[in-house]
Structure formats: structure tokens, C-alpha cells
Amino acid sequence: MISYYCIVNMPGVPAREIQFLNACDDAGAVSALASVAAQWVGFDTICLYHGERFIKVVSNPGQGFPQNALPPSARPIILDKAA
């Protein structure tokens, strides 16, 4: 049986914590990430896997990570040409 699990990264800690989830599908595992984040106050990131397949990463906004991905800019980037 392939399990859903999370790898919890804490700031300044070289070892990672692994927590298994009681979930039967991807949607259930993603919703279980909220309880994992509540248990690990001060985490940097929590990476969700199903076996070896990566599913999602959750970043801690309290550590300076954005909550949502930044949207692509509608304005073109104008670079100054070097002389």
C-alpha cells in the first residue's frame, strides 16, 4: 500500500520530520495539510507526497513565504541596455 506523507522542514534544523496522513485520495491528503501545519508551528515548508510522487508544498507565510503564487506580470519587463 502506498501512503500519503508529509516532510516538514523547520528553520535551522538539519533533520526533517516525516508525518504520515490518514487519507485515501489526493484531495483528502491536501485538506489534511491544514492540521499538519497547525501541529508544526513555525515550519518553513511542508511537502506532500504519495509514495514517490510529489503533490503539493505549503509554505509558512509567517516565515516570509507568500501564501499564493505570484501572478505573471501583464507589463513587459524593460531592461536598460548597457553602454
C-alpha positions as CSV (number, residue, x, y, z in Angstrom):
1,M,0.0,0.0,0.0
2,I,1.3,3.4,-1.0
3,S,0.9,6.0,1.8
4,Y,0.4,9.8,1.8
5,Y,3.0,11.5,3.9
6,C,4.5,15.0,4.6
7,I,8.0,16.1,5.0
8,V,8.1,19.0,7.5
9,N,11.0,21.4,7.2
10,M,11.8,23.5,10.3
11,P,14.0,26.6,10.2
12,G,17.6,25.9,11.4
13,V,17.0,22.2,11.8
14,P,19.1,20.0,9.6
15,A,16.9,16.9,10.1
16,R,13.4,16.7,8.6
17,E,10.3,15.3,10.2
18,I,8.0,12.8,8.4
19,Q,4.3,12.5,9.2
20,F,2.0,10.0,7.6
21,L,-1.6,11.0,6.8
22,N,-4.8,9.1,7.0
23,A,-6.1,9.9,3.5
24,C,-7.4,7.8,0.6
25,D,-7.0,10.3,-2.2
26,D,-5.1,13.5,-3.2
27,A,-8.0,15.8,-2.1
28,G,-8.2,14.3,1.3
29,A,-4.4,14.5,1.8
30,V,-4.3,18.2,0.7
31,S,-7.1,19.0,3.1
32,A,-5.2,17.2,5.9
33,L,-2.2,19.6,5.4
34,A,-4.0,22.3,7.5
35,S,-3.9,20.1,10.6
36,V,-0.3,19.2,10.0
37,A,0.6,22.9,9.7
38,A,-1.3,23.6,12.9
39,Q,0.8,20.9,14.7
40,W,4.1,22.3,13.5
41,V,4.1,25.9,14.5
42,G,7.0,27.8,12.9
43,F,7.6,25.4,10.0
44,D,9.2,26.6,6.8
45,T,7.6,24.3,4.3
46,I,5.6,21.1,4.3
47,C,5.9,18.9,1.2
48,L,3.2,16.4,0.5
49,Y,3.9,13.1,-1.3
50,H,2.1,9.9,-2.3
51,G,4.8,7.3,-2.5
52,E,7.5,9.0,-4.6
53,R,5.0,11.3,-6.4
54,F,5.2,14.9,-5.3
55,I,1.7,16.5,-4.8
56,K,2.0,19.9,-3.1
57,V,4.1,22.2,-1.0
58,V,2.8,24.5,1.7
59,S,4.9,27.5,2.8
60,N,4.6,29.4,6.1
61,P,3.6,33.0,5.4
62,G,4.8,33.8,9.0
63,Q,8.3,33.0,7.8
64,G,8.1,35.4,4.9
65,F,6.8,33.0,2.2
66,P,3.9,34.2,0.0
67,Q,0.6,32.4,0.6
68,N,-0.3,32.2,-3.1
69,A,1.9,32.0,-6.1
70,L,2.6,35.4,-7.6
71,P,0.6,36.0,-10.9
72,P,2.6,36.7,-14.0
73,S,3.1,40.4,-14.8
74,A,1.0,41.9,-17.5
75,R,3.6,44.6,-18.1
76,P,6.6,43.7,-20.2
77,I,9.9,43.9,-18.4
78,I,12.1,46.7,-19.8
79,L,15.8,46.3,-19.3
80,D,18.3,49.1,-19.6
81,K,20.9,48.4,-22.3
82,A,24.4,48.5,-21.0
83,A,26.5,51.2,-22.7
